[in-house]
Amino acid sequence: MSKLRWGRIVIGAVLTEVALIALVVPVRMFAGDAAIPYIVAPACFVATFVFGLWVARKANANFALHGALVGVLASLIYIALTWNQTLPLIFHLSHLAKILGGAAGGAIAARRRTVASSPNS
């Protein structure tokens, strides 16, 4: 197994959570709490996709794993921040969206690497 880029994974996970907070605060201010459950899962997928792609671009192998680990770590950060709080089910399901989004970002990074290094490009 090749070396995982843990520093970038940690930074990507932290930036994912910062981006989600930056998104939720204005939505909450303008649309209220009722809008949050509708945007949380898609926002988690997209934010982790972006940072999973960013992390995996610099990886040498295991691109989807790098992205998925961004999602796992971002989920663990959120769980730590909301420990002992009762949250709607969608917030718990959003952790799966984070992992899938990160893995998808990593897969796109792998595909881009393959296309860029192919002799026909």
Residue pairs with C-beta under 8 A, 6 or more apart in sequence:
1 62
2 59
2 60
2 61
2 62
3 60
4 59
4 62
4 65
4 66
4 69
5 55
5 58
5 59
5 66
8 54
8 55
8 58
8 66
9 55
9 66
9 69
9 70
9 73
10 73
11 55
12 51
12 52
12 54
12 55
12 70
12 73
12 74
12 102
13 51
13 69
13 70
13 71
13 73
13 74
13 76
13 77
14 74
14 77
15 51
16 47
16 48
16 50
16 51
16 70
16 71
16 74
16 98
16 102
17 74
17 77
17 78
17 81
19 47
19 50
19 51
20 43
20 44
20 47
23 39
23 43
23 47
24 36
24 39
24 40
24 43
27 35
27 36
27 39
28 35
28 36
37 88
37 90
37 91
40 90
40 91
40 94
41 90
41 93
41 94
41 97
42 97
44 94
44 95
44 97
44 98
44 101
45 97
45 98
45 100
45 101
45 104
46 101
47 98
47 101
48 67
48 70
48 71
48 74
48 97
48 98
48 99
48 101
48 102
48 105
49 67
49 101
49 102
49 104
49 105
49 108
50 105
51 70
51 74
51 102
51 105
52 66
52 67
52 68
52 70
52 71
52 101
52 102
52 103
52 104
52 105
52 106
52 109
53 67
53 105
53 106
53 108
53 109
54 105
55 66
55 67
55 70
55 102
55 105
55 106
56 63
56 64
56 66
56 67
56 105
56 106
56 108
56 109
56 110
57 109
57 112
59 66
59 106
59 109
63 106
63 107
63 109
63 110
63 113
64 103
64 104
64 106
64 107
64 110
65 103
65 106
66 106
66 109
67 101
67 102
67 103
67 104
67 105
67 106
67 107
67 109
68 99
68 102
68 103
68 106
69 102
70 98
70 102
70 105
71 95
71 98
71 99
71 100
71 101
71 102
71 103
72 98
72 99
72 102
74 98
74 102
75 95
75 98
75 99
78 95
79 95
82 91
115 121
